[in-house]
Amino acid sequence: MSRDRDDSRGRPGWAAEAAARSQLREVEPLPTILLDGVSKVYRDPMTLKPFTAVDGVSLSLEPGEIFGLLGPNGAGKTSTIKMILGLTRPTRGTIRLEGRDPQDPTARRRLGYLPENPCFYDHLTAEEYLGLVGSLFSIEPRTVRRRAEALLERLGLRVHGRKALRKFSKGMTQRLGLCQALLNEPAVLVLDEPMSGLDPIGRADVKHILREERARGATILMTSHVLAETEPLCDRVAILHRGRVLEMGSVKAILESDVLEWEITTDALPDQRMSLLREAGHRVDSVGSRWVVRVLDAGALQGILRTLTEERVFIRSVEPRRESLEEYFVRVLEADGVGTASGRESGGRS
């Protein structure tokens, strides 16, 4: 055996082949979620007229990423999610979950889903319902009990584990929905409005759990109308309108735009200086015991700071204010005609 190996090393061309093998690059892992030119066309049940709910959407999501799919009602978010889940097929284009078709049972076993309005068998208890979910995934009962107990603890439902679901509040039902979505320790987690019905403590708990799942390596696709919650949570976002992706990128890159205005905070402000600033078009507001001067132009900012310093006004801070994700979202939709006669949604699926 060893002689054969030694002989092969001596044959002509062996050194060249060995060098070529050493230069082979490791194959890059497949995207966890891949949409390539995906479209979905429905027909009106009465008129049979076609309606395009999703129009040429392409997305690529990597492991350990939280991706926000944003858009107004009727933008195509729900239709996109249904195709990713394998509940409906695209009219055109390709969808893959870790390289598999969404309707492949292997792909589905690695998928967790929280609908916008979860509806459970209300005669079951939380523990019984999670046991049912575990059996559908063919998870060993002992493992289901262990995971269910840990998840109920994480979501603050441990003391309600034996309570009938019909007695659950909206927020408790939402928490249980996240429990069932995480029960199979999914590689792909699809969440439709995960903050819906939650109080501030509940929203903070969910955000903490989503960051833990990202650290575990899960890929999280979420929709939300609460953009203030989405901005610090998502790594990347896509803005969907009329079935098309208008903008896509990292939240940081999107919001690294020009400064909208500068805010100068002072302890006190002479009446005469306040009047002159307002006459020059700057906003001056009283905030508690302090004053905030809002300046739009960076050139004017330097002159104002110099003047305030000469007048011995104590300056607490000078801070730039950039566009928030919500402001960016509204601006992008307005540029695409939302709210105008041509841009209104009419009877379309979301």
Residue pairs with C-beta under 8 A, 6 or more apart in sequence:
8 14
29 63
30 96
30 98
30 99
31 60
31 61
31 62
31 96
32 61
32 62
32 63
32 65
32 97
32 98
32 187
32 188
32 219
33 59
33 60
33 61
33 67
33 84
33 95
33 96
33 97
33 188
33 219
33 221
34 59
34 60
34 61
34 94
34 95
34 96
34 97
35 57
35 58
35 59
35 60
35 80
35 83
35 84
35 93
35 94
35 95
36 58
36 93
36 94
36 95
37 56
37 57
37 58
37 92
37 93
37 94
38 54
38 56
38 57
38 58
38 80
38 83
38 90
38 92
38 93
38 94
38 95
39 52
39 54
39 55
39 56
39 57
39 90
39 91
39 92
39 93
39 243
40 52
40 53
40 54
40 76
40 79
40 80
40 83
40 88
40 90
40 91
40 243
41 50
41 51
41 52
41 53
41 91
42 50
42 51
42 53
42 349
43 49
43 50
43 51
44 50
44 51
44 347
51 347
51 348
51 349
52 243
53 76
53 79
53 243
53 348
53 349
54 76
54 79
54 80
54 83
54 90
54 243
55 76
55 242
55 243
55 244
56 93
56 244
57 76
57 80
57 93
57 240
57 243
57 244
57 245
58 93
58 245
59 67
59 238
59 245
59 248
61 67
61 219
61 221
62 219
63 187
63 217
63 218
63 219
64 214
64 215
64 217
64 218
64 219
65 214
65 219
65 220
65 235
65 236
66 210
66 211
66 214
66 220
66 222
66 233
66 234
66 235
67 219
67 220
67 221
67 222
67 234
67 235
67 236
67 237
67 238
68 222
68 223
68 224
68 230
68 233
68 234
68 236
68 237
68 238
68 251
69 77
69 80
69 81
69 221
69 222
69 223
69 237
69 238
69 240
70 77
70 223
70 224
70 227
70 230
70 237
70 238
70 239
70 240
70 329
71 77
71 223
71 239
71 240
71 241
72 241
72 333
72 338
72 345
73 345
73 350
74 242
74 345
74 348
74 349
74 350
75 240
75 241
75 242
75 243
75 345
75 350
76 240
76 242
76 243
76 244
76 348
76 349
76 350
77 192
77 223
77 240
77 350
78 116
78 192
78 349
78 350
79 88
79 243
79 349
79 350
80 240
81 190
81 192
81 221
81 223
82 88
83 89
83 90
83 95
83 102
84 95
84 97
84 102
84 190
84 221
85 102
85 111
85 113
85 190
86 101
86 102
86 103
86 107
86 108
89 103
95 101
95 102
96 102
97 104
97 107
97 110
97 111
97 188
98 107
98 110
98 187
98 188
100 106
100 107
101 107
102 108
109 137
109 138
109 184
110 184
110 186
110 187
110 188
111 186
111 187
111 188
111 189
111 190
112 180
112 181
112 182
112 183
112 184
112 186
112 188
112 189
112 190
113 181
113 189
113 190
113 191
113 192
114 177
114 178
114 180
114 181
114 189
114 190
114 191
114 192
114 194
115 177
115 192
116 192
116 193
116 196
116 223
117 196
118 173
118 174
118 176
118 177
120 129
120 165
120 173
120 176
120 177
121 129
121 132
121 165
122 164
122 165
122 166
123 164
123 165
123 166
124 132
124 164
124 165
125 161
125 162
125 163
125 164
125 165
126 152
126 157
126 160
126 161
126 162
126 163
126 165
126 168
126 176
126 179
127 148
127 152
127 161
127 162
129 165
129 176
129 180
130 144
130 147
130 148
130 151
130 152
130 179
130 180
130 183
131 141
131 144
131 145
131 148
133 144
133 180
133 183
133 184
134 141
134 143
134 144
134 147
134 148
134 183
134 184
135 141
135 144
137 183
137 184
139 147
139 183
139 184
144 183
147 183
147 185
148 161
148 179
148 183
149 158
149 161
151 179
151 182
151 183
152 158
152 160
152 161
152 179
154 205
154 209
155 175
155 176
155 178
155 179
155 205
155 209
156 175
156 202
156 205
157 172
157 175
157 176
157 179
160 168
160 172
165 173
165 176
168 176
170 197
171 197
171 198
171 199
171 202
173 197
174 194
174 196
174 197
174 198
174 202
175 198
175 202
175 205
175 206
178 191
178 194
178 206
178 209
181 189
181 191
182 189
182 209
182 213
186 218
187 217
187 218
187 219
188 218
188 219
188 221
189 213
189 218
189 219
189 220
189 221
190 220
190 221
190 222
191 210
191 220
191 221
191 222
191 223
192 222
192 223
193 223
193 224
193 225
194 206
194 210
194 222
194 224
195 202
195 203
195 206
195 224
195 226
195 229
198 206
203 229
207 229
207 233
210 220
210 222
210 233
211 233
213 220
214 220
214 235
222 230
222 234
224 230
227 324
227 325
227 326
227 329
228 324
228 325
228 326
230 237
230 325
231 251
231 255
231 324
231 325
231 326
234 251
235 250
235 251
236 248
236 249
236 250
236 251
237 248
237 249
237 251
237 254
237 325
238 245
238 247
238 248
239 245
239 246
239 247
239 248
239 329
239 332
239 333
240 246
241 332
241 333
241 336
241 338
242 336
242 343
242 345
246 332
246 333
246 336
247 254
247 332
251 325
254 325
254 328
255 322
255 323
255 324
255 325
255 328
256 322
257 322
257 323
257 328
258 322
259 298
259 320
259 321
259 322
260 296
260 321
260 322
260 323
261 294
261 295
261 296
261 320
261 321
262 294
262 295
262 296
262 298
262 301
262 318
262 319
262 320
262 321
263 292
263 293
263 294
263 295
263 317
263 318
263 319
263 320
263 321
264 292
264 293
264 294
264 295
264 301
264 304
264 305
264 308
264 315
264 317
264 318
265 287
265 290
265 291
265 292
265 315
265 316
265 317
265 318
265 319
266 290
266 291
266 292
266 293
266 308
266 313
266 314
266 315
266 316
267 289
267 290
267 291
267 313
267 314
267 316
268 291
268 313
268 314
269 284
269 291
269 293
269 313
270 311
270 313
273 307
273 308
273 311
273 313
274 284
274 291
277 284
277 293
277 304
278 284
280 300
281 296
282 293
282 294
282 295
282 296
282 300
282 304
283 292
283 293
283 294
284 291
284 292
284 293
284 294
285 291
285 292
285 294
290 316
293 304
294 321
295 301
295 304
301 318
305 315
305 318
308 315
309 315
323 331
333 339
336 343
337 343
338 344
